[in-house]
Amino acid sequence: MKKKFKIVAVGYGGEYAICTKDADFVNKWESEEESDLIEEVQDTFYDDADLEHGFGMYSDSTLTVYEIKDGDEEEIEDDIEVSCLVSREAYITDSDNGSVPVLIFHGSEKGNFCSWEVETESFDSKLLGASIVETDFGEFVQDLYYNGKKLELNDEYVDTTGKGYHAKVGWINPEWHEKREKFEDKELIKELWEDHLKYS
């Protein structure tokens, strides 16, 4: 008989955004203090995040698992390290031909970020895998998989405390910036999951 389990993301992470800017903006702010740049963009980065915008736990944070019984939650395992199933790169690069000027902004936070639920006969943490977004301010969990299937994220009860802001300007080469669509390639996920099982 299948049981219901709740997986909770606990630790550090936060919001990240990559925004297209013009070259004058980058040239102006690349040698200025980070605190001044943060003050300049803190109220506008959300609406300007045309290249990347997300919210999640860092990939080196941990997961806690609860079994749901008659509406109650009983912790069965904690400090589960996230195993990377697939990742994509969203780094600032040099201002070579083809690159575009950008701002990257990050608000770091601590607490409970989100949760997922899965129904299975018994829970096995070795069957967990995550998709990871790699940025200049950290690696963030985007989605969680159990036994090769993406779980539905629940962010209704996010409970985090702000720890600080970070910002920098630079350039991104669109050809090297791996988009969110990479994680929607079902054949790629299937292939990577088969490899994941071999080495887990």
PyMOL commands that set and color helices and strands:
alter all, ss='L'
color gray80, all
select helices_A, chain A and resi 23-29+34-41+45-48+125-127+180-184+186-199
alter helices_A, ss='H'
color red, helices_A
select strands_A, chain A and resi 3-20+52-57+62-69+72-81+84-89+100-120+128-135+138-146+149-150+153-154+159-172
alter strands_A, ss='S'
color yellow, strands_A
deselect
rebuild
show_as cartoon
